[in-house]
């Protein structure tokens, strides 16, 4: 993320323009207002996902979370509007890019707005103009093959229910299940079905349901 913000901040410094770079997941969204590499302000709000959120919800996040936080900043960013906006976000599919761009244009009045997927943002942040495989672990996991400019191959995202390998409850959940299976697993005596022997579970029993 820091690399992504730095790349565009350098471009802004060369062009002497104010830009807004946004990196948004479904859980949180980071807004970076930049005019060169030295003048930057970063604000975090609730995550924005145009594929799962209605227009009114996104507008509320921007107007009730971002704008008040921005106005508290005693700097040039509190009043001026960005000349360019680069939005990288979850749910920014081809079908929803214009939808997201229209909302940003309505809120900021900026004419130059580019909307991309969070996966492309991760790839550009990691590799810039080089090739590589980028991965995202968060509220929904994803990965792609990047050729230095665009994504040329990508695994299908399974969403935040099935594809949440990096979600904060996933690993504690596995530990909880392992613990529960170990201490709730019993072997019954052949001669007395009511007699239980805790702690005698085999490794195969522990793997059940993992």
RODO-581257 format. One record per residue: residue in three letters; residue number from 1; x, y, z of N, C-alpha, C in turn. Coordinates in nm, 3 decimals. Layout:
BEGIN
PT res   n  n_east n_north    n_up ca_east ca_north   ca_up  c_east c_north    c_up
PT ala NUM       X       Y       Z       X        Y       Z       X       Y       Z
...
This chain:
BEGIN
PT res   n  n_east n_north    n_up ca_east ca_north   ca_up  c_east c_north    c_up
PT unk   1   0.083  -0.119   0.000   0.000    0.000   0.000   0.087   0.125   0.000
PT unk   2   0.190   0.128   0.085   0.278    0.244   0.091   0.346   0.268  -0.043
PT unk   3   0.384   0.158  -0.111   0.449    0.171  -0.241   0.354   0.231  -0.343
PT unk   4   0.228   0.190  -0.338   0.128    0.242  -0.431   0.112   0.392  -0.412
PT unk   5   0.101   0.437  -0.288   0.085    0.578  -0.260   0.209   0.657  -0.304
PT unk   6   0.327   0.600  -0.282   0.451    0.669  -0.316   0.465   0.686  -0.467
PT unk   7   0.427   0.584  -0.543   0.437    0.590  -0.690   0.358   0.708  -0.744
PT unk   8   0.233   0.722  -0.700   0.149    0.830  -0.750   0.188   0.965  -0.691
PT unk   9   0.243   0.966  -0.570   0.287    1.091  -0.510   0.403   1.151  -0.589
PT unk  10   0.491   1.066  -0.639   0.603    1.113  -0.720   0.551   1.174  -0.850
PT unk  11   0.450   1.112  -0.910   0.390    1.166  -1.031   0.327   1.302  -1.003
PT unk  12   0.262   1.314  -0.888   0.197    1.440  -0.852   0.300   1.550  -0.832
PT unk  13   0.414   1.514  -0.776   0.520    1.612  -0.752   0.575   1.664  -0.884
PT unk  14   0.592   1.575  -0.981   0.644    1.616  -1.111   0.544   1.706  -1.183
PT unk  15   0.415   1.676  -1.169   0.312    1.752  -1.239   0.261   1.870  -1.155
PT unk  16   0.303   1.879  -1.029   0.261    1.984  -0.936   0.109   1.989  -0.923
PT unk  17   0.049   1.871  -0.913  -0.095    1.862  -0.898  -0.130   1.789  -0.769
PT unk  18  -0.251   1.811  -0.723  -0.300    1.739  -0.607  -0.381   1.619  -0.655
PT unk  19  -0.349   1.502  -0.603  -0.419    1.382  -0.643  -0.470   1.307  -0.520
PT unk  20  -0.565   1.220  -0.544  -0.620    1.135  -0.439  -0.604   0.990  -0.483
PT unk  21  -0.536   0.912  -0.401  -0.519    0.769  -0.427  -0.592   0.694  -0.317
PT unk  22  -0.677   0.604  -0.356  -0.758    0.530  -0.258  -0.735   0.381  -0.271
PT unk  23  -0.713   0.317  -0.157  -0.698    0.172  -0.152  -0.809   0.119  -0.061
PT unk  24  -0.909   0.056  -0.120  -1.026    0.017  -0.043  -1.052  -0.133  -0.046
PT unk  25  -1.072  -0.188   0.073  -1.119   -0.324   0.085  -1.262  -0.321   0.135
PT unk  26  -1.318  -0.437   0.165  -1.455   -0.440   0.214  -1.465  -0.400   0.361
PT unk  27  -1.352  -0.407   0.432  -1.353   -0.373   0.575  -1.310  -0.230   0.602
PT unk  28  -1.205  -0.184   0.533  -1.159   -0.047   0.555  -1.108   0.013   0.425
PT unk  29  -1.104   0.147   0.423  -1.062    0.220   0.304  -0.962   0.327   0.345
PT unk  30  -0.848   0.333   0.277  -0.746    0.434   0.305  -0.742   0.535   0.192
PT unk  31  -0.759   0.662   0.228  -0.757    0.773   0.132  -0.628   0.851   0.151
PT unk  32  -0.551   0.865   0.045  -0.426    0.939   0.052  -0.432   1.060  -0.042
PT unk  33  -0.437   1.180   0.017  -0.431    1.304  -0.058  -0.284   1.344  -0.067
PT unk  34  -0.235   1.365  -0.188  -0.092    1.389  -0.205  -0.064   1.501  -0.303
PT unk  35   0.036   1.580  -0.268   0.094    1.678  -0.360   0.244   1.665  -0.346
PT unk  36   0.298   1.569  -0.421   0.439    1.535  -0.404   0.456   1.435  -0.292
PT unk  37   0.579   1.391  -0.272   0.607    1.289  -0.171   0.612   1.345  -0.030
PT unk  38   0.625   1.476  -0.015   0.637    1.535   0.118   0.503   1.580   0.175
PT unk  39   0.409   1.619   0.091   0.279    1.667   0.136   0.176   1.557   0.114
PT unk  40   0.146   1.485   0.222   0.049    1.377   0.214  -0.037   1.373   0.340
PT unk  41  -0.162   1.338   0.321  -0.253    1.314   0.433  -0.326   1.184   0.406
PT unk  42  -0.330   1.098   0.506  -0.399    0.970   0.492  -0.512   0.961   0.593
PT unk  43  -0.626   0.919   0.545  -0.745    0.905   0.629  -0.806   0.767   0.605
PT unk  44  -0.845   0.702   0.713  -0.905    0.569   0.704  -1.053   0.576   0.738
PT unk  45  -1.135   0.514   0.654  -1.279    0.509   0.677  -1.327   0.365   0.665
PT unk  46  -1.456   0.348   0.681  -1.518    0.218   0.656  -1.493   0.177   0.511
PT unk  47  -1.479   0.049   0.488  -1.451    0.000   0.354  -1.563   0.026   0.255
PT unk  48  -1.524   0.038   0.128  -1.619    0.063   0.019  -1.608  -0.050  -0.083
PT unk  49  -1.721  -0.108  -0.116  -1.727   -0.214  -0.217  -1.849  -0.189  -0.305
PT unk  50  -1.830  -0.136  -0.426  -1.943   -0.102  -0.513  -2.024  -0.221  -0.562
PT unk  51  -1.972  -0.342  -0.543  -2.046   -0.460  -0.585  -2.144  -0.509  -0.478
PT unk  52  -2.123  -0.466  -0.353  -2.209   -0.513  -0.244  -2.281  -0.399  -0.172
PT unk  53  -2.241  -0.274  -0.198  -2.301   -0.161  -0.128  -2.384  -0.074  -0.222
PT unk  54  -2.491  -0.022  -0.169  -2.575    0.068  -0.246  -2.510   0.206  -0.255
PT unk  55  -2.556   0.284  -0.351  -2.503    0.419  -0.373  -2.511   0.505  -0.247
PT unk  56  -2.623   0.498  -0.177  -2.643    0.581  -0.058  -2.545   0.545   0.052
PT unk  57  -2.510   0.418   0.063  -2.415    0.374   0.166  -2.276   0.431   0.139
PT unk  58  -2.234   0.427   0.013  -2.103    0.478  -0.024  -2.098   0.630  -0.005
PT unk  59  -2.203   0.698  -0.044  -2.209    0.843  -0.025  -2.201   0.879   0.123
PT unk  60  -2.265   0.801   0.206  -2.264    0.827   0.349  -2.124   0.812   0.406
PT unk  61  -2.050   0.712   0.361  -1.913    0.691   0.409  -1.826   0.811   0.373
PT unk  62  -1.839   0.856   0.249  -1.756    0.968   0.203  -1.794   1.098   0.274
PT unk  63  -1.922   1.125   0.283  -1.967    1.254   0.336  -1.965   1.261   0.488
PT unk  64  -1.987   1.148   0.554  -1.996    1.152   0.700  -1.869   1.104   0.770
PT unk  65  -1.781   1.036   0.697  -1.656    0.991   0.758  -1.534   1.062   0.699
PT unk  66  -1.524   1.062   0.566  -1.405    1.119   0.502  -1.403   1.272   0.511
PT unk  67  -1.509   1.337   0.468  -1.510    1.483   0.463  -1.491   1.549   0.601
PT unk  68  -1.558   1.503   0.707  -1.533    1.563   0.839  -1.389   1.546   0.886
PT unk  69  -1.331   1.428   0.859  -1.192    1.405   0.897  -1.098   1.493   0.817
PT unk  70  -1.133   1.516   0.690  -1.050    1.600   0.604  -1.056   1.746   0.647
PT unk  71  -1.170   1.792   0.689  -1.185    1.931   0.730  -1.108   1.963   0.858
PT unk  72  -1.080   1.862   0.937  -1.003    1.883   1.060  -0.855   1.904   1.033
PT unk  73  -0.813   1.872   0.911  -0.673    1.888   0.875  -0.642   2.035   0.844
PT unk  74  -0.547   2.091   0.914  -0.508    2.230   0.888  -0.403   2.232   0.778
PT unk  75  -0.449   2.215   0.656  -0.357    2.210   0.542  -0.433   2.246   0.415
PT unk  76  -0.362   2.245   0.306  -0.421    2.277   0.177  -0.524   2.174   0.135
PT unk  77  -0.518   2.055   0.193  -0.608    1.948   0.152  -0.748   1.966   0.208
PT unk  78  -0.764   2.047   0.311  -0.894    2.060   0.377  -0.997   2.130   0.290
PT unk  79  -0.952   2.214   0.196  -1.045    2.291   0.114  -1.036   2.259  -0.035
PT unk  80  -0.917   2.228  -0.082  -0.897    2.206  -0.225  -0.948   2.070  -0.269
PT unk  81  -0.985   2.059  -0.395  -1.029    1.932  -0.449  -0.915   1.871  -0.532
PT unk  82  -0.902   1.740  -0.532  -0.797    1.676  -0.611  -0.823   1.691  -0.760
PT unk  83  -0.716   1.707  -0.836  -0.731    1.719  -0.981  -0.744   1.583  -1.048
PT unk  84  -0.694   1.479  -0.980  -0.705    1.344  -1.032  -0.736   1.249  -0.916
PT unk  85  -0.814   1.147  -0.944  -0.846    1.046  -0.844  -0.817   0.908  -0.903
PT unk  86  -0.741   0.830  -0.827  -0.712    0.692  -0.865  -0.769   0.603  -0.754
PT unk  87  -0.875   0.530  -0.785  -0.945    0.449  -0.685  -0.921   0.300  -0.714
PT unk  88  -0.853   0.233  -0.622  -0.832    0.088  -0.630  -0.917   0.024  -0.520
PT unk  89  -1.011  -0.062  -0.558  -1.100   -0.115  -0.455  -1.156  -0.252  -0.482
PT unk  90  -1.195  -0.318  -0.374  -1.265   -0.445  -0.384  -1.400  -0.423  -0.450
PT unk  91  -1.440  -0.515  -0.534  -1.569   -0.504  -0.601  -1.572  -0.410  -0.719
PT unk  92  -1.455  -0.357  -0.757  -1.449   -0.265  -0.871  -1.433  -0.344  -1.001
PT unk  93  -1.537  -0.416  -1.035  -1.537   -0.495  -1.158  -1.567  -0.403  -1.276
PT unk  94  -1.554  -0.457  -1.396  -1.581   -0.378  -1.515  -1.724  -0.323  -1.513
PT unk  95  -1.815  -0.402  -1.459  -1.955   -0.361  -1.457  -1.984  -0.252  -1.354
PT unk  96  -1.893  -0.234  -1.255  -1.920   -0.139  -1.147  -1.823  -0.021  -1.144
PT unk  97  -1.730  -0.016  -1.238  -1.633    0.093  -1.239  -1.699   0.229  -1.263
PT unk  98  -1.787   0.237  -1.361  -1.854    0.364  -1.390  -1.942   0.407  -1.273
PT unk  99  -2.005   0.311  -1.210  -2.088    0.339  -1.093  -2.006   0.406  -0.984
PT unk 100  -1.887   0.353  -0.957  -1.799    0.408  -0.854  -1.744   0.544  -0.897
PT unk 101  -1.707   0.556  -1.023  -1.652    0.682  -1.074  -1.755   0.795  -1.065
PT unk 102  -1.881   0.764  -1.093  -1.986    0.865  -1.087  -2.007   0.916  -0.945
PT unk 103  -1.996   0.826  -0.848  -2.010    0.867  -0.708  -1.895   0.958  -0.667
PT unk 104  -1.774   0.923  -0.706  -1.657    1.006  -0.674  -1.666   1.142  -0.741
PT unk 105  -1.715   1.144  -0.865  -1.728    1.271  -0.936  -1.831   1.360  -0.869
PT unk 106  -1.937   1.300  -0.821  -2.042    1.376  -0.753  -1.990   1.434  -0.621
PT unk 107  -1.907   1.361  -0.551  -1.858    1.405  -0.420  -1.745   1.506  -0.431
PT unk 108  -1.655   1.488  -0.526  -1.535    1.572  -0.533  -1.538   1.673  -0.647
PT unk 109  -1.618   1.648  -0.750  -1.620    1.737  -0.864  -1.498   1.723  -0.953
PT unk 110  -1.424   1.616  -0.935  -1.304    1.591  -1.013  -1.340   1.529  -1.148
PT unk 111  -1.275   1.576  -1.255  -1.306    1.527  -1.389  -1.228   1.401  -1.424
PT unk 112  -1.102   1.393  -1.382  -1.018    1.278  -1.417  -1.024   1.177  -1.303
PT unk 113  -1.097   1.069  -1.326  -1.114    0.964  -1.226  -1.091   0.829  -1.290
PT unk 114  -1.003   0.752  -1.232  -0.974    0.617  -1.281  -1.002   0.517  -1.170
PT unk 115  -1.080   0.416  -1.201  -1.120    0.314  -1.103  -1.065   0.179  -1.146
PT unk 116  -0.997   0.113  -1.053  -0.937   -0.018  -1.081  -0.968  -0.114  -0.966
PT unk 117  -0.941  -0.241  -0.989  -0.962   -0.342  -0.884  -0.852  -0.332  -0.779
PT unk 118  -0.881  -0.377  -0.659  -0.780   -0.380  -0.553  -0.668  -0.477  -0.587
PT unk 119  -0.700  -0.578  -0.668  -0.598   -0.673  -0.708  -0.491  -0.607  -0.795
PT unk 120  -0.534  -0.522  -0.887  -0.439   -0.449  -0.971  -0.358  -0.352  -0.886
PT unk 121  -0.421  -0.291  -0.788  -0.349   -0.200  -0.699  -0.240  -0.272  -0.622
PT unk 122  -0.270  -0.393  -0.575  -0.171   -0.473  -0.502  -0.054  -0.510  -0.593
PT unk 123  -0.086  -0.548  -0.717   0.018   -0.588  -0.812   0.108  -0.469  -0.848
PT unk 124   0.049  -0.355  -0.877   0.129   -0.237  -0.911   0.213  -0.189  -0.793
PT unk 125   0.157  -0.202  -0.673   0.231   -0.163  -0.554   0.353  -0.252  -0.532
PT unk 126   0.338  -0.380  -0.555   0.446   -0.475  -0.531   0.551  -0.474  -0.641
PT unk 127   0.507  -0.474  -0.767   0.598   -0.498  -0.878   0.622  -0.378  -0.968
PT unk 128   0.540  -0.276  -0.960   0.551   -0.158  -1.045   0.554  -0.200  -1.192
PT unk 129   0.668  -0.191  -1.260   0.675   -0.228  -1.402   0.731  -0.369  -1.424
PT unk 130   0.751  -0.444  -1.319   0.804   -0.579  -1.330   0.690  -0.681  -1.326
PT unk 131   0.722  -0.806  -1.360   0.621   -0.912  -1.358   0.623  -0.985  -1.225
PT unk 132   0.514  -1.049  -1.192   0.511   -1.126  -1.068   0.371  -1.175  -1.036
PT unk 133   0.361  -1.250  -0.926   0.233   -1.301  -0.876   0.200  -1.225  -0.748
PT unk 134   0.087  -1.158  -0.748   0.043   -1.080  -0.631  -0.073  -1.152  -0.563
PT unk 135  -0.074  -1.145  -0.430  -0.179   -1.211  -0.353  -0.238  -1.114  -0.251
PT unk 136  -0.365  -1.128  -0.224  -0.434   -1.049  -0.123  -0.495  -1.145  -0.022
PT unk 137  -0.466  -1.124   0.106  -0.531   -1.198   0.214  -0.606  -1.097   0.299
PT unk 138  -0.736  -1.109   0.304  -0.814   -1.014   0.383  -0.955  -1.064   0.395
PT unk 139  -1.052  -0.975   0.392  -1.193   -1.014   0.394  -1.228  -1.064   0.254
PT unk 140  -1.182  -1.184   0.226  -1.185   -1.239   0.091  -1.043  -1.240   0.037
PT unk 141  -0.998  -1.351  -0.018  -0.861   -1.365  -0.067  -0.860  -1.377  -0.219
PT unk 142  -0.748  -1.336  -0.280  -0.738   -1.338  -0.425  -0.592  -1.339  -0.465
PT unk 143  -0.565  -1.373  -0.590  -0.428   -1.372  -0.642  -0.432  -1.353  -0.793
PT unk 144  -0.319  -1.306  -0.850  -0.317   -1.281  -0.994  -0.175  -1.287  -1.047
PT unk 145  -0.166  -1.302  -1.180  -0.039   -1.295  -1.251  -0.034  -1.159  -1.321
PT unk 146   0.072  -1.083  -1.295   0.084   -0.945  -1.342   0.202  -0.934  -1.439
PT unk 147   0.181  -0.867  -1.554   0.285   -0.860  -1.656   0.364  -0.729  -1.657
PT unk 148   0.344  -0.646  -1.555   0.414   -0.518  -1.549   0.325  -0.401  -1.584
PT unk 149   0.207  -0.429  -1.638   0.109   -0.324  -1.670  -0.031  -0.362  -1.624
PT unk 150  -0.071  -0.486  -1.658  -0.206   -0.530  -1.626  -0.206  -0.673  -1.576
PT unk 151  -0.322  -0.715  -1.527  -0.341   -0.853  -1.483  -0.371  -0.939  -1.606
PT unk 152  -0.296  -1.047  -1.622  -0.317   -1.135  -1.738  -0.381  -1.268  -1.699
PT unk 153  -0.381  -1.299  -1.570  -0.449   -1.421  -1.522  -0.484  -1.399  -1.376
PT unk 154  -0.602  -1.449  -1.337  -0.647   -1.425  -1.201  -0.735  -1.540  -1.153
PT unk 155  -0.717  -1.582  -1.027  -0.804   -1.682  -0.969  -0.937  -1.618  -0.932
PT unk 156  -1.046  -1.691  -0.946  -1.177   -1.631  -0.910  -1.187  -1.610  -0.760
PT unk 157  -1.234  -1.493  -0.718  -1.253   -1.464  -0.577  -1.375  -1.540  -0.525
PT unk 158  -1.363  -1.601  -0.406  -1.471   -1.679  -0.349  -1.555  -1.598  -0.250
PT unk 159  -1.525  -1.468  -0.238  -1.604   -1.386  -0.146  -1.556  -1.396  -0.003
PT unk 160  -1.621  -1.321   0.085  -1.573   -1.315   0.223  -1.624  -1.430   0.309
PT unk 161  -1.711  -1.516   0.255  -1.757   -1.631   0.333  -1.672  -1.754   0.303
PT unk 162  -1.653  -1.785   0.175  -1.575   -1.903   0.137  -1.427  -1.871   0.115
PT unk 163  -1.398  -1.750   0.070  -1.260   -1.716   0.036  -1.197  -1.621   0.135
PT unk 164  -1.216  -1.649   0.264  -1.167   -1.555   0.366  -1.043  -1.609   0.437
PT unk 165  -0.947  -1.663   0.359  -0.829   -1.724   0.419  -0.750  -1.629   0.508
PT unk 166  -0.756  -1.499   0.479  -0.681   -1.403   0.560  -0.768  -1.326   0.657
PT unk 167  -0.895  -1.365   0.668  -0.986   -1.291   0.757  -0.947  -1.316   0.902
PT unk 168  -0.967  -1.218   0.988  -0.912   -1.219   1.122  -0.967  -1.329   1.212
PT unk 169  -1.084  -1.385   1.177  -1.139   -1.491   1.262  -1.106  -1.631   1.212
PT unk 170  -1.042  -1.640   1.094  -1.022   -1.770   1.032  -0.928  -1.860   1.112
PT unk 171  -0.810  -1.809   1.146  -0.712   -1.891   1.218  -0.754  -1.920   1.361
PT unk 172  -0.807  -1.823   1.436  -0.861   -1.856   1.568  -0.973  -1.960   1.560
PT unk 173  -1.051  -1.955   1.453  -1.159   -2.051   1.434  -1.103  -2.193   1.421
PT unk 174  -0.997  -2.207   1.344  -0.935   -2.339   1.327  -0.882  -2.393   1.459
PT unk 175  -0.819  -2.304   1.537  -0.766   -2.346   1.667  -0.878  -2.386   1.761
PT unk 176  -0.988  -2.313   1.755  -1.103   -2.343   1.840  -1.160  -2.479   1.806
PT unk 177  -1.174  -2.508   1.676  -1.228   -2.637   1.634  -1.133  -2.752   1.674
PT unk 178  -1.003  -2.730   1.658  -0.906   -2.833   1.694  -0.914  -2.863   1.844
PT unk 179  -0.925  -2.755   1.923  -0.936   -2.771   2.068  -1.066  -2.843   2.104
PT unk 180  -1.176  -2.803   2.040  -1.305   -2.864   2.070  -1.310  -3.011   2.032
PT unk 181  -1.251  -3.044   1.918  -1.252   -3.184   1.874  -1.168  -3.270   1.966
PT unk 182  -1.061  -3.215   2.016  -0.971   -3.293   2.102  -1.036  -3.329   2.234
PT unk 183  -1.104  -3.235   2.295  -1.157   -3.257   2.429  -1.304  -3.298   2.433
PT unk 184  -1.369  -3.301   2.318  -1.508   -3.349   2.317  -1.519  -3.485   2.249
PT unk 185  -1.404  -3.540   2.210  -1.403   -3.669   2.142  -1.383  -3.781   2.245
PT unk 186  -1.469  -3.881   2.245  -1.462   -3.988   2.343  -1.467  -4.123   2.273
PT unk 187  -1.406  -4.221   2.338  -1.414   -4.360   2.291  -1.496  -4.439   2.391
PT unk 188  -1.596  -4.507   2.342  -1.686   -4.580   2.430  -1.636  -4.723   2.451
PT unk 189  -1.648  -4.771   2.575  -1.607   -4.907   2.607  -1.705  -5.005   2.545
PT unk 190  -1.659  -5.115   2.486  -1.749   -5.213   2.424  -1.844  -5.275   2.525
PT unk 191  -1.800  -5.285   2.649  -1.881   -5.350   2.752  -1.973  -5.254   2.827
PT unk 192  -1.948  -5.125   2.815  -2.030   -5.028   2.888  -2.041  -4.901   2.804
PT unk 193  -2.153  -4.886   2.736  -2.171   -4.774   2.643  -2.175  -4.640   2.714
PT unk 194  -2.192  -4.640   2.848  -2.200   -4.514   2.922  -2.063  -4.469   2.972
PT unk 195  -1.962  -4.556   2.958  -1.828   -4.522   3.007  -1.749  -4.449   2.897
PT unk 196  -1.701  -4.333   2.933  -1.629   -4.252   2.836  -1.484  -4.237   2.876
PT unk 197  -1.397  -4.232   2.779  -1.254   -4.216   2.804  -1.204  -4.093   2.729
PT unk 198  -1.209  -3.977   2.793  -1.166   -3.855   2.724  -1.016  -3.854   2.699
PT unk 199  -0.978  -3.782   2.596  -0.835   -3.764   2.568  -0.772  -3.879   2.495
PT unk 200  -0.851  -3.975   2.444  -0.795   -4.089   2.373  -0.821  -4.083   2.225
PT unk 201  -0.844  -3.963   2.176  -0.875   -3.947   2.035  -0.753  -3.974   1.949
PT unk 202  -0.772  -4.038   1.836  -0.662   -4.061   1.743  -0.641  -3.937   1.658
PT unk 203  -0.531  -3.933   1.586  -0.503   -3.821   1.497  -0.607  -3.811   1.388
PT unk 204  -0.659  -3.929   1.345  -0.763   -3.927   1.243  -0.890  -3.862   1.294
PT unk 205  -0.921  -3.885   1.423  -1.039   -3.824   1.480  -1.027  -3.673   1.486
PT unk 206  -0.905  -3.627   1.517  -0.883   -3.484   1.527  -0.894  -3.414   1.393
PT unk 207  -0.863  -3.488   1.287  -0.867   -3.426   1.154  -1.008  -3.418   1.099
PT unk 208  -1.100  -3.489   1.164  -1.238   -3.489   1.115  -1.298  -3.349   1.130
PT unk 209  -1.350  -3.296   1.023  -1.416   -3.167   1.028  -1.321  -3.050   1.011
PT unk 210  -1.193  -3.075   0.988  -1.097   -2.964   0.972  -1.107  -2.906   0.835
